[in-house]
């Protein structure tokens, strides 16, 4: 079993790694373009709108993308028709639910300290709705169409095209925030169109007719499995993006911009763990009853490379953060280096704990992840508001770094004691996986 895992991990990780590195590179490039093209205040609005769009997409999907992946993984080998049917059934529900982006985005902007107009709001709403669809494709298509399709149409093409479009536009015209979200929406439409075409083409090549009628018990099971995942995702959002919202409600737009740049950069620390999760989550679902030492060894080994990368990036950000922020985003953003260092600590703990969250979700223990995120999330919000009054943005960073660490360690605890699997990074298990003794 370890040998088959190793071969699959190497093959899929290569595709996922290249795709995610390119996606992050173009995401960072787009962020740099925006912060260097608009004012610091408008940069803060950019970070807030993208965060609000992400929150809207989480509510619009409400766990359906992960639930779809789980049920597709369980049926893909035995009944491809049903697997495709599940894919389209969940997507249609996501499309209907994505309309909730409109009130969420409008209300969040009204509550913030930012000023905006209709020229920004309309493309931002389009971006938010389309982003909901894209996130579904990224997760649900992973098993049915492969890692490559998931990576390309789950974000890479969006940021590649948007970066190119903004660069071309910047050559001839003055870039405004409304322009950025308009071009991003166009890029999303192009990406979604190609994804739909290739999905239909895949069905024709495999002579698969998606099941048009999914029985009521299966529909109920899919939605039931999605609900706790959706609630957890909303609560998890509080721990990963709630800081931007608190900053937007209580501090100045300029402070939000500086914090947003630091938080966007620190995202790099845990990107290799995301790659591993992309690869291992379908396998976790397939082996839902597997609690063997070999399976645990595989998970611990797969967590080791992300942990090493996170430590290397943490070293760079802690000791050279001021220079890196100033170089990328501009001199005004360099003062966020302390915030960058604080947030990095939480991401390192996240990388060390491995794929424990996915193990709980894919093995039917969603409620424990939900309990953990609910308790820790509430604590984090309250602590951040208290510390904000003493240390401003740095206080918010401390609260959220501590909250993320507590969340991951508590989920790891439930994973070990309820599922019986430990996922922490292990050099010894990694050596076994690659055949080094």
Secondary structure as a PSIPRED ss2 file (coil, helix, strand):
# PSIPRED VFORMAT (PSIPRED V4.0)

   1 X C   1.000  0.000  0.000
   2 X H   0.000  1.000  0.000
   3 X H   0.000  1.000  0.000
   4 X H   0.000  1.000  0.000
   5 X H   0.000  1.000  0.000
   6 X H   0.000  1.000  0.000
   7 X H   0.000  1.000  0.000
   8 X H   0.000  1.000  0.000
   9 X H   0.000  1.000  0.000
  10 X H   0.000  1.000  0.000
  11 X H   0.000  1.000  0.000
  12 X H   0.000  1.000  0.000
  13 X H   0.000  1.000  0.000
  14 X H   0.000  1.000  0.000
  15 X H   0.000  1.000  0.000
  16 X H   0.000  1.000  0.000
  17 X H   0.000  1.000  0.000
  18 X H   0.000  1.000  0.000
  19 X H   0.000  1.000  0.000
  20 X H   0.000  1.000  0.000
  21 X H   0.000  1.000  0.000
  22 X H   0.000  1.000  0.000
  23 X H   0.000  1.000  0.000
  24 X H   0.000  1.000  0.000
  25 X H   0.000  1.000  0.000
  26 X H   0.000  1.000  0.000
  27 X H   0.000  1.000  0.000
  28 X H   0.000  1.000  0.000
  29 X H   0.000  1.000  0.000
  30 X H   0.000  1.000  0.000
  31 X H   0.000  1.000  0.000
  32 X H   0.000  1.000  0.000
  33 X H   0.000  1.000  0.000
  34 X H   0.000  1.000  0.000
  35 X H   0.000  1.000  0.000
  36 X C   1.000  0.000  0.000
  37 X C   1.000  0.000  0.000
  38 X C   1.000  0.000  0.000
  39 X C   1.000  0.000  0.000
  40 X H   0.000  1.000  0.000
  41 X H   0.000  1.000  0.000
  42 X H   0.000  1.000  0.000
  43 X H   0.000  1.000  0.000
  44 X H   0.000  1.000  0.000
  45 X H   0.000  1.000  0.000
  46 X H   0.000  1.000  0.000
  47 X H   0.000  1.000  0.000
  48 X H   0.000  1.000  0.000
  49 X H   0.000  1.000  0.000
  50 X H   0.000  1.000  0.000
  51 X H   0.000  1.000  0.000
  52 X H   0.000  1.000  0.000
  53 X H   0.000  1.000  0.000
  54 X H   0.000  1.000  0.000
  55 X H   0.000  1.000  0.000
  56 X H   0.000  1.000  0.000
  57 X H   0.000  1.000  0.000
  58 X H   0.000  1.000  0.000
  59 X H   0.000  1.000  0.000
  60 X H   0.000  1.000  0.000
  61 X H   0.000  1.000  0.000
  62 X C   1.000  0.000  0.000
  63 X C   1.000  0.000  0.000
  64 X H   0.000  1.000  0.000
  65 X H   0.000  1.000  0.000
  66 X H   0.000  1.000  0.000
  67 X H   0.000  1.000  0.000
  68 X H   0.000  1.000  0.000
  69 X H   0.000  1.000  0.000
  70 X H   0.000  1.000  0.000
  71 X H   0.000  1.000  0.000
  72 X H   0.000  1.000  0.000
  73 X H   0.000  1.000  0.000
  74 X H   0.000  1.000  0.000
  75 X H   0.000  1.000  0.000
  76 X C   1.000  0.000  0.000
  77 X C   1.000  0.000  0.000
  78 X C   1.000  0.000  0.000
  79 X C   1.000  0.000  0.000
  80 X H   0.000  1.000  0.000
  81 X H   0.000  1.000  0.000
  82 X H   0.000  1.000  0.000
  83 X H   0.000  1.000  0.000
  84 X H   0.000  1.000  0.000
  85 X H   0.000  1.000  0.000
  86 X H   0.000  1.000  0.000
  87 X H   0.000  1.000  0.000
  88 X H   0.000  1.000  0.000
  89 X H   0.000  1.000  0.000
  90 X H   0.000  1.000  0.000
  91 X H   0.000  1.000  0.000
  92 X H   0.000  1.000  0.000
  93 X H   0.000  1.000  0.000
  94 X H   0.000  1.000  0.000
  95 X H   0.000  1.000  0.000
  96 X H   0.000  1.000  0.000
  97 X H   0.000  1.000  0.000
  98 X H   0.000  1.000  0.000
  99 X H   0.000  1.000  0.000
 100 X H   0.000  1.000  0.000
 101 X H   0.000  1.000  0.000
 102 X H   0.000  1.000  0.000
 103 X H   0.000  1.000  0.000
 104 X H   0.000  1.000  0.000
 105 X H   0.000  1.000  0.000
 106 X H   0.000  1.000  0.000
 107 X H   0.000  1.000  0.000
 108 X H   0.000  1.000  0.000
 109 X H   0.000  1.000  0.000
 110 X H   0.000  1.000  0.000
 111 X H   0.000  1.000  0.000
 112 X C   1.000  0.000  0.000
 113 X C   1.000  0.000  0.000
 114 X C   1.000  0.000  0.000
 115 X C   1.000  0.000  0.000
 116 X C   1.000  0.000  0.000
 117 X C   1.000  0.000  0.000
 118 X H   0.000  1.000  0.000
 119 X H   0.000  1.000  0.000
 120 X H   0.000  1.000  0.000
 121 X H   0.000  1.000  0.000
 122 X H   0.000  1.000  0.000
 123 X H   0.000  1.000  0.000
 124 X H   0.000  1.000  0.000
 125 X H   0.000  1.000  0.000
 126 X H   0.000  1.000  0.000
 127 X H   0.000  1.000  0.000
 128 X H   0.000  1.000  0.000
 129 X H   0.000  1.000  0.000
 130 X H   0.000  1.000  0.000
 131 X H   0.000  1.000  0.000
 132 X H   0.000  1.000  0.000
 133 X H   0.000  1.000  0.000
 134 X H   0.000  1.000  0.000
 135 X H   0.000  1.000  0.000
 136 X H   0.000  1.000  0.000
 137 X H   0.000  1.000  0.000
 138 X H   0.000  1.000  0.000
 139 X H   0.000  1.000  0.000
 140 X H   0.000  1.000  0.000
 141 X H   0.000  1.000  0.000
 142 X H   0.000  1.000  0.000
 143 X H   0.000  1.000  0.000
 144 X H   0.000  1.000  0.000
 145 X C   1.000  0.000  0.000
 146 X C   1.000  0.000  0.000
 147 X H   0.000  1.000  0.000
 148 X H   0.000  1.000  0.000
 149 X H   0.000  1.000  0.000
 150 X H   0.000  1.000  0.000
 151 X H   0.000  1.000  0.000
 152 X H   0.000  1.000  0.000
 153 X H   0.000  1.000  0.000
 154 X H   0.000  1.000  0.000
 155 X H   0.000  1.000  0.000
 156 X H   0.000  1.000  0.000
 157 X H   0.000  1.000  0.000
 158 X H   0.000  1.000  0.000
 159 X H   0.000  1.000  0.000
 160 X H   0.000  1.000  0.000
 161 X H   0.000  1.000  0.000
 162 X H   0.000  1.000  0.000
 163 X H   0.000  1.000  0.000
 164 X H   0.000  1.000  0.000
 165 X H   0.000  1.000  0.000
 166 X H   0.000  1.000  0.000
 167 X H   0.000  1.000  0.000
 168 X H   0.000  1.000  0.000
 169 X H   0.000  1.000  0.000
 170 X H   0.000  1.000  0.000
 171 X H   0.000  1.000  0.000
 172 X H   0.000  1.000  0.000
 173 X C   1.000  0.000  0.000
 174 X C   1.000  0.000  0.000
 175 X C   1.000  0.000  0.000
 176 X C   1.000  0.000  0.000
 177 X H   0.000  1.000  0.000
 178 X H   0.000  1.000  0.000
 179 X H   0.000  1.000  0.000
 180 X H   0.000  1.000  0.000
 181 X H   0.000  1.000  0.000
 182 X H   0.000  1.000  0.000
 183 X H   0.000  1.000  0.000
 184 X H   0.000  1.000  0.000
 185 X H   0.000  1.000  0.000
 186 X H   0.000  1.000  0.000
 187 X H   0.000  1.000  0.000
 188 X H   0.000  1.000  0.000
 189 X H   0.000  1.000  0.000
 190 X H   0.000  1.000  0.000
 191 X H   0.000  1.000  0.000
 192 X H   0.000  1.000  0.000
 193 X H   0.000  1.000  0.000
 194 X H   0.000  1.000  0.000
 195 X H   0.000  1.000  0.000
 196 X H   0.000  1.000  0.000
 197 X H   0.000  1.000  0.000
 198 X H   0.000  1.000  0.000
 199 X H   0.000  1.000  0.000
 200 X H   0.000  1.000  0.000
 201 X H   0.000  1.000  0.000
 202 X H   0.000  1.000  0.000
 203 X H   0.000  1.000  0.000
 204 X H   0.000  1.000  0.000
 205 X H   0.000  1.000  0.000
 206 X C   1.000  0.000  0.000
 207 X C   1.000  0.000  0.000
 208 X C   1.000  0.000  0.000
 209 X C   1.000  0.000  0.000
 210 X C   1.000  0.000  0.000
 211 X C   1.000  0.000  0.000
 212 X C   1.000  0.000  0.000
 213 X C   1.000  0.000  0.000
 214 X C   1.000  0.000  0.000
 215 X C   1.000  0.000  0.000
 216 X H   0.000  1.000  0.000
 217 X H   0.000  1.000  0.000
 218 X H   0.000  1.000  0.000
 219 X H   0.000  1.000  0.000
 220 X H   0.000  1.000  0.000
 221 X H   0.000  1.000  0.000
 222 X H   0.000  1.000  0.000
 223 X H   0.000  1.000  0.000
 224 X H   0.000  1.000  0.000
 225 X H   0.000  1.000  0.000
 226 X H   0.000  1.000  0.000
 227 X H   0.000  1.000  0.000
 228 X H   0.000  1.000  0.000
 229 X H   0.000  1.000  0.000
 230 X H   0.000  1.000  0.000
 231 X H   0.000  1.000  0.000
 232 X H   0.000  1.000  0.000
 233 X H   0.000  1.000  0.000
 234 X H   0.000  1.000  0.000
 235 X H   0.000  1.000  0.000
 236 X H   0.000  1.000  0.000
 237 X H   0.000  1.000  0.000
 238 X H   0.000  1.000  0.000
 239 X H   0.000  1.000  0.000
 240 X H   0.000  1.000  0.000
 241 X H   0.000  1.000  0.000
 242 X H   0.000  1.000  0.000
 243 X H   0.000  1.000  0.000
 244 X H   0.000  1.000  0.000
 245 X H   0.000  1.000  0.000
 246 X H   0.000  1.000  0.000
 247 X H   0.000  1.000  0.000
 248 X H   0.000  1.000  0.000
 249 X H   0.000  1.000  0.000
 250 X H   0.000  1.000  0.000
 251 X C   1.000  0.000  0.000
 252 X C   1.000  0.000  0.000
 253 X H   0.000  1.000  0.000
 254 X H   0.000  1.000  0.000
 255 X H   0.000  1.000  0.000
 256 X H   0.000  1.000  0.000
 257 X H   0.000  1.000  0.000
 258 X H   0.000  1.000  0.000
 259 X H   0.000  1.000  0.000
 260 X H   0.000  1.000  0.000
 261 X H   0.000  1.000  0.000
 262 X H   0.000  1.000  0.000
 263 X H   0.000  1.000  0.000
 264 X H   0.000  1.000  0.000
 265 X H   0.000  1.000  0.000
 266 X H   0.000  1.000  0.000
 267 X H   0.000  1.000  0.000
 268 X H   0.000  1.000  0.000
 269 X H   0.000  1.000  0.000
 270 X H   0.000  1.000  0.000
 271 X H   0.000  1.000  0.000
 272 X H   0.000  1.000  0.000
 273 X H   0.000  1.000  0.000
 274 X H   0.000  1.000  0.000
 275 X H   0.000  1.000  0.000
 276 X H   0.000  1.000  0.000
 277 X H   0.000  1.000  0.000
 278 X H   0.000  1.000  0.000
 279 X H   0.000  1.000  0.000
 280 X H   0.000  1.000  0.000
 281 X H   0.000  1.000  0.000
 282 X H   0.000  1.000  0.000
 283 X H   0.000  1.000  0.000
 284 X H   0.000  1.000  0.000
 285 X H   0.000  1.000  0.000
 286 X H   0.000  1.000  0.000
 287 X C   1.000  0.000  0.000
 288 X C   1.000  0.000  0.000
 289 X C   1.000  0.000  0.000
 290 X C   1.000  0.000  0.000
 291 X C   1.000  0.000  0.000
 292 X C   1.000  0.000  0.000
 293 X H   0.000  1.000  0.000
 294 X H   0.000  1.000  0.000
 295 X H   0.000  1.000  0.000
 296 X H   0.000  1.000  0.000
 297 X H   0.000  1.000  0.000
 298 X H   0.000  1.000  0.000
 299 X H   0.000  1.000  0.000
 300 X H   0.000  1.000  0.000
 301 X H   0.000  1.000  0.000
 302 X H   0.000  1.000  0.000
 303 X H   0.000  1.000  0.000
 304 X H   0.000  1.000  0.000
 305 X H   0.000  1.000  0.000
 306 X H   0.000  1.000  0.000
 307 X H   0.000  1.000  0.000
 308 X H   0.000  1.000  0.000
 309 X H   0.000  1.000  0.000
 310 X H   0.000  1.000  0.000
 311 X H   0.000  1.000  0.000
 312 X H   0.000  1.000  0.000
 313 X H   0.000  1.000  0.000
 314 X H   0.000  1.000  0.000
 315 X H   0.000  1.000  0.000
 316 X H   0.000  1.000  0.000
 317 X H   0.000  1.000  0.000
 318 X H   0.000  1.000  0.000
 319 X H   0.000  1.000  0.000
 320 X H   0.000  1.000  0.000
 321 X H   0.000  1.000  0.000
 322 X H   0.000  1.000  0.000
 323 X H   0.000  1.000  0.000
 324 X H   0.000  1.000  0.000
 325 X H   0.000  1.000  0.000
 326 X H   0.000  1.000  0.000
 327 X H   0.000  1.000  0.000
 328 X H   0.000  1.000  0.000
 329 X H   0.000  1.000  0.000
 330 X C   1.000  0.000  0.000
 331 X H   0.000  1.000  0.000
 332 X H   0.000  1.000  0.000
 333 X H   0.000  1.000  0.000
 334 X H   0.000  1.000  0.000
 335 X H   0.000  1.000  0.000
 336 X H   0.000  1.000  0.000
 337 X H   0.000  1.000  0.000
 338 X H   0.000  1.000  0.000
 339 X H   0.000  1.000  0.000
 340 X H   0.000  1.000  0.000
 341 X H   0.000  1.000  0.000
 342 X H   0.000  1.000  0.000
 343 X H   0.000  1.000  0.000
 344 X H   0.000  1.000  0.000
 345 X H   0.000  1.000  0.000
 346 X H   0.000  1.000  0.000
 347 X H   0.000  1.000  0.000
 348 X H   0.000  1.000  0.000
 349 X H   0.000  1.000  0.000
 350 X H   0.000  1.000  0.000
 351 X H   0.000  1.000  0.000
 352 X H   0.000  1.000  0.000
 353 X H   0.000  1.000  0.000
 354 X C   1.000  0.000  0.000
 355 X C   1.000  0.000  0.000
 356 X H   0.000  1.000  0.000
 357 X H   0.000  1.000  0.000
 358 X H   0.000  1.000  0.000
 359 X H   0.000  1.000  0.000
 360 X H   0.000  1.000  0.000
 361 X H   0.000  1.000  0.000
 362 X H   0.000  1.000  0.000
 363 X C   1.000  0.000  0.000
 364 X C   1.000  0.000  0.000
 365 X C   1.000  0.000  0.000
 366 X H   0.000  1.000  0.000
 367 X H   0.000  1.000  0.000
 368 X H   0.000  1.000  0.000
 369 X H   0.000  1.000  0.000
 370 X H   0.000  1.000  0.000
 371 X H   0.000  1.000  0.000
 372 X H   0.000  1.000  0.000
 373 X H   0.000  1.000  0.000
 374 X H   0.000  1.000  0.000
 375 X H   0.000  1.000  0.000
 376 X H   0.000  1.000  0.000
 377 X H   0.000  1.000  0.000
 378 X H   0.000  1.000  0.000
 379 X H   0.000  1.000  0.000
 380 X H   0.000  1.000  0.000
 381 X H   0.000  1.000  0.000
 382 X H   0.000  1.000  0.000
 383 X H   0.000  1.000  0.000
 384 X H   0.000  1.000  0.000
 385 X H   0.000  1.000  0.000
 386 X H   0.000  1.000  0.000
 387 X H   0.000  1.000  0.000
 388 X H   0.000  1.000  0.000
 389 X H   0.000  1.000  0.000
 390 X H   0.000  1.000  0.000
 391 X H   0.000  1.000  0.000
 392 X C   1.000  0.000  0.000
 393 X H   0.000  1.000  0.000
 394 X H   0.000  1.000  0.000
 395 X H   0.000  1.000  0.000
 396 X H   0.000  1.000  0.000
 397 X H   0.000  1.000  0.000
 398 X H   0.000  1.000  0.000
 399 X H   0.000  1.000  0.000
 400 X H   0.000  1.000  0.000
 401 X H   0.000  1.000  0.000
 402 X H   0.000  1.000  0.000
 403 X H   0.000  1.000  0.000
 404 X H   0.000  1.000  0.000
 405 X H   0.000  1.000  0.000
 406 X H   0.000  1.000  0.000
 407 X H   0.000  1.000  0.000
 408 X H   0.000  1.000  0.000
 409 X H   0.000  1.000  0.000
 410 X H   0.000  1.000  0.000
 411 X H   0.000  1.000  0.000
 412 X H   0.000  1.000  0.000
 413 X H   0.000  1.000  0.000
 414 X H   0.000  1.000  0.000
 415 X H   0.000  1.000  0.000
 416 X H   0.000  1.000  0.000
 417 X H   0.000  1.000  0.000
 418 X H   0.000  1.000  0.000
 419 X H   0.000  1.000  0.000
 420 X C   1.000  0.000  0.000
 421 X C   1.000  0.000  0.000
 422 X C   1.000  0.000  0.000
 423 X C   1.000  0.000  0.000
 424 X C   1.000  0.000  0.000
 425 X C   1.000  0.000  0.000
 426 X C   1.000  0.000  0.000
 427 X H   0.000  1.000  0.000
 428 X H   0.000  1.000  0.000
 429 X H   0.000  1.000  0.000
 430 X H   0.000  1.000  0.000
 431 X H   0.000  1.000  0.000
 432 X H   0.000  1.000  0.000
 433 X H   0.000  1.000  0.000
 434 X H   0.000  1.000  0.000
 435 X C   1.000  0.000  0.000
 436 X C   1.000  0.000  0.000
 437 X C   1.000  0.000  0.000
